[in-house]
Amino acid sequence: MSYVLGIDLGTSAVKVSAVNQEGVIVAQQSFDYPLNQPHPGYSEQNPEDWVSGTTVAIVNLILKDHLKPEDIEGISYSGQMHGLVLLDENHQILRPAILWNDTRAAKQRHEITDVLGDRFETITKNQPLEGFTLPKLLWVKENEPEIYKQIATVLLPKDYVRFRMTGKLAIDYSDATGTVMLDVNEGTWSKEILDALNIDIDLCPPLINSTDFVGNITSSYASFSGLSTSTKVFGGAADNAAGAIGAGIVDDKQVMVSIGTSGVVLKTEPKTSNYRGVLQFEDHGITDQYYSMGVTLAAGYSLGWFKRTFLPDHSFDELTSLAAERPIGANGLIFTPYIVGERAPYADADIRGSFIGVDGVQTQGDFIRSVLEGITYSFKDILQIYQNNHRTFSQVVSIGGGAKSSFWLQLQADIFNAPVTSLVNEQGPGLGAAMIAAMGLGWYPDWKTCVAKFVQYGKIYQPQPEHVAQYEQFYAVYHQVYEATASLSHQLLQLRRQNS
C-alpha cells in the first residue's frame, strides 16, 4: 500500500493526514501549539513549535497508526498564509514568526502606498494590507534594525517546515503571491517593489510550483521523525489554495466558503481579472491557474470568542441548537464580526465589532443566531463584489466549521440565495495538500481525475424563497453598520491604546 501525507499547518494546530491512492484518509494525527499575543494587534508563534508539532504527528502515524515509513511515497503541505519567518545566514530563526492575523504594520502599509501608489496594485493585483508579509518585513526593518541586518532569508510558515525536512529553501507561487512581493504578471519577485523600499531581493528564496519536487527527506530528519529518506517532498500551497483543491474548486463554476478562524470566499479566475485590491488575487496551487478571495478576519473566531466568553460550558452543537430556536433576524439583533479588524470588503485594521439592536426581550439564542448571521452576512458582502463584477457561479461549496451544522448550511443558502453543499470527506487544506503530493508523484493524469478520486460532495441545501426575502431586509441593515460605527470604533481603540 502507498500513501501520501498532507501536512496542514494551521494557526492553532498542525494536522497530518495519510491518504491512499483511492483518495481515502486512512489515518490522521494532530498536535496543538500556542499563539502569543503580547499586545493588541500582535500575533506571533515560535516556528520550532510547528516543526515539533509536525514531527510528533508523523511519529504517531508511524507508531500508533502503524504506517510503514517505506509506504509513505510523498509529502506536501498546506500552510497559514502571510506569516513572516526570518532566518540568518546560518538558517537560524531570528525572532518569533509574525502571523497573518497580526495587524501591527498599519504605518508600513501606508508607507508602501505613499512610495509606490497605484503601481503597487498593478504589479501585485493586491493592496499592501497589514496582514501581508511585506508590511511586516518593513516593520521589522524600522523597529528591530539589529534583527533586520541579520536577515538572509524570508520564508512563510509551511516553507520553514519543508526546509527543516528537506534542507531546501523555496516558496511556492501561491504563498509568494500573498507576500505582495511577487510580480503576478511576470511570475517573479518584483525587483521594482523591493528596490523602491530598499529591500534586498536576495532575501527572497527560489520560486517553485506547488507540485514541484523539492527533495527527499534528509537523513537527519528521518532519524528525528522515523520517515524514510526515500520519501519525496513537494512544494505545497497556501492554505486557501490547498483548501480550494481539497474542495474540488479547480474551475470557475463553484465558489468556496471556508469558515475557520478566519473566513474566506474564494473563486478561480482568469489571470486578467483585477478587483483593484478589494479582493485578494493569488496564484492557485494548480500551475498557471489563479483565484480571487475575500477574507473575513474573525469568522469562526467570532463564534469561538462568544462561546468562550459567555457560554464556555456549551458545545458548538448546543449553541447552534439554541440559535435554531430563534427567528430569522434574531429578534432585531445584528452582529458585525469585526472583532480583530476586517480585511474585505473593508481593509480596516482598527474597526471593531458591534451588536446593534440589543433589546430586553432577546435571549442567549438570539445572540448566538446574530453571531452566525453576522458572519454569514460578511461573506455575502464578498459575494456581492463578484455579482457586481458579473462573475457568475452555480454553487457554493462550504467547508470548515460552518459546514458541520445543517442549520448553518441552510442559513448560508438562504442568505447567499444560492445552492450550498458540503463535503462528505471534508478535510479542507490537509486533503488538498495530500492531493498536491499525489499529483507530484504522478498518481493521476490530471486534476479532474484526482478530484474525482478524492472529493465527495454531500447534500445540496437549496435557498428557501421566503427566508431569502427576510434575510435581504436584515442584510440591508447589516451593510450600513460599518459606515455608521467606523469612527466610533477608531476612537475607542485609540483610547484603549493610550491607556494601556
C-alpha positions, 0 to 999 in steps of 0.5 A, spaced: 500 500 500 502 507 498 500 513 501 501 520 501 501 525 507 498 532 507 501 536 512 496 542 514 499 547 518 494 551 521 494 557 526 492 553 532 494 546 530 498 542 525 494 536 522 497 530 518 493 526 514 495 519 510 491 518 504 491 512 499 491 512 492 483 511 492 483 518 495 481 515 502 484 518 509 486 512 512 489 515 518 490 522 521 494 525 527 494 532 530 498 536 535 496 543 538 501 549 539 500 556 542 499 563 539 502 569 543 499 575 543 503 580 547 499 586 545 493 588 541 494 587 534 500 582 535 500 575 533 506 571 533 508 563 534 515 560 535 516 556 528 520 550 532 513 549 535 510 547 528 516 543 526 515 539 533 508 539 532 509 536 525 514 531 527 510 528 533 504 527 528 508 523 523 511 519 529 504 517 531 502 515 524 508 511 524 507 508 531 500 508 533 497 508 526 502 503 524 504 506 517 510 503 514 515 509 513 517 505 506 509 506 504 509 513 505 511 515 497 510 523 498 509 529 502 506 536 501 503 541 505 498 546 506 500 552 510 497 559 514 498 564 509 502 571 510 506 569 516 513 572 516 519 567 518 526 570 518 532 566 518 540 568 518 545 566 514 546 560 518 538 558 517 537 560 524 530 563 526 531 570 528 525 572 532 518 569 533 514 568 526 509 574 525 502 571 523 497 573 518 492 575 523 497 580 526 495 587 524 501 591 527 504 594 520 498 599 519 504 605 518 508 600 513 502 599 509 501 606 508 508 607 507 508 602 501 502 606 498 505 613 499 512 610 495 509 606 490 501 608 489 497 605 484 503 601 481 503 597 487 496 594 485 498 593 478 504 589 479 501 585 485 493 585 483 493 586 491 493 592 496 499 592 501 494 590 507 497 589 514 496 582 514 501 581 508 508 579 509 511 585 506 508 590 511 511 586 516 518 585 513 518 593 513 516 593 520 521 589 522 526 593 518 524 600 522 523 597 529 528 591 530 534 594 525 539 589 529 534 583 527 533 586 520 541 586 518 541 579 520 536 577 515 538 572 509 532 569 508 524 570 508 520 564 508 512 563 510 510 558 515 509 551 511 516 553 507 520 553 514 517 546 515 519 543 508 526 546 509 527 543 516 525 536 512 528 537 506 534 542 507 531 546 501 529 553 501 523 555 496 516 558 496 511 556 492 507 561 487 501 561 491 504 563 498 509 568 494 503 571 491 500 573 498 507 576 500 505 582 495 512 581 493 511 577 487 510 580 480 503 576 478 504 578 471 511 576 470 511 570 475 517 573 479 519 577 485 518 584 483 525 587 483 521 594 482 517 593 489 523 591 493 528 596 490 523 602 491 523 600 499 530 598 499 529 591 500 534 586 498 531 581 493 536 576 495 532 575 501 527 572 497 528 564 496 527 560 489 520 560 486 517 553 485 510 550 483 506 547 488 507 540 485 514 541 484 519 536 487 523 539 492 527 533 495 527 527 499 527 527 506 534 528 509 537 523 513 537 527 519 530 528 519 528 521 518 532 519 524 528 525 528 521 523 525 522 515 523 520 517 515 524 514 510 529 518 506 526 515 500 520 519 501 519 525 496 517 532 498 513 537 494 512 544 494 505 545 497 500 551 497 497 556 501 492 554 505 486 557 501 489 554 495 490 547 498 483 548 501 480 550 494 483 543 491 481 539 497 474 542 495 474 540 488 474 548 486 479 547 480 474 551 475 470 557 475 463 554 476 463 553 484 465 558 489 468 556 496 466 558 503 471 556 508 469 558 515 475 557 520 478 562 524 478 566 519 473 566 513 474 566 506 470 566 499 474 564 494 473 563 486 478 561 480 479 566 475 482 568 469 489 571 470 486 578 467 481 579 472 483 585 477 478 587 483 483 593 484 485 590 491 478 589 494 479 582 493 485 578 494 488 575 487 493 569 488 496 564 484 492 557 485 496 551 487 494 548 480 500 551 475 498 557 471 491 557 474 489 563 479 483 565 484 480 571 487 478 571 495 475 575 500 477 574 507 473 575 513 478 576 519 474 573 525 469 568 522 469 562 526 473 566 531 467 570 532 463 564 534 469 561 538 470 568 542 462 568 544 462 561 546 468 562 550 466 568 553 459 567 555 457 560 554 464 556 555 460 550 558 456 549 551 458 545 545 458 548 538 452 543 537 448 546 543 449 553 541 447 552 534 441 548 537 439 554 541 440 559 535 435 554 531 430 556 536 430 563 534 427 567 528 430 569 522 433 576 524 434 574 531 429 578 534 432 585 531 439 583 533 445 584 528 452 582 529 458 585 525 464 580 526 469 585 526 472 583 532 480 583 530 479 588 524 476 586 517 480 585 511 474 585 505 470 588 503 473 593 508 481 593 509 480 596 516 485 594 521 482 598 527 474 597 526 471 593 531 465 589 532 458 591 534 451 588 536 446 593 534 439 592 536 440 589 543 433 589 546 430 586 553 426 581 550 432 577 546 435 571 549 442 567 549 439 564 542 438 570 539 445 572 540 448 566 538 443 566 531 446 574 530 453 571 531 452 566 525 448 571 521 453 576 522 458 572 519 454 569 514 452 576 512 460 578 511 461 573 506 455 575 502 458 582 502 464 578 498 459 575 494 456 581 492 463 584 489 463 578 484 455 579 482 457 586 481 463 584 477 458 579 473 462 573 475 457 568 475 457 561 479 452 555 480 454 553 487 457 554 493 461 549 496 462 550 504 467 547 508 470 548 515 466 549 521 460 552 518 459 546 514 458 541 520 451 544 522 445 543 517 442 549 520 448 553 518 448 550 511 441 552 510 442 559 513 448 560 508 443 558 502 438 562 504 442 568 505 447 567 499 440 565 495 444 560 492 445 552 492 450 550 498 453 543 499 458 540 503 463 535 503 462 528 505 470 527 506 471 534 508 478 535 510 479 542 507 487 544 506 490 537 509 486 533 503 488 538 498 495 538 500 495 530 500 492 531 493 498 536 491 503 530 493 499 525 489 499 529 483 507 530 484 508 523 484 504 522 478 498 518 481 493 521 476 493 524 469 490 530 471 486 534 476 479 532 474 481 525 475 484 526 482 478 530 484 474 525 482 478 520 486 478 524 492 472 529 493 465 527 495 460 532 495 454 531 500 447 534 500 445 540 496 441 545 501 437 549 496 435 557 498 428 557 501 424 563 497 421 566 503 427 566 508 431 569 502 426 575 502 427 576 510 434 575 510 435 581 504 431 586 509 436 584 515 442 584 510 440 591 508 441 593 515 447 589 516 451 593 510 450 600 513 453 598 520 460 599 518 459 606 515 455 608 521 460 605 527 467 606 523 469 612 527 466 610 533 470 604 533 477 608 531 476 612 537 475 607 542 481 603 540 485 609 540 483 610 547 484 603 549 491 604 546 493 610 550 491 607 556 494 601 556 
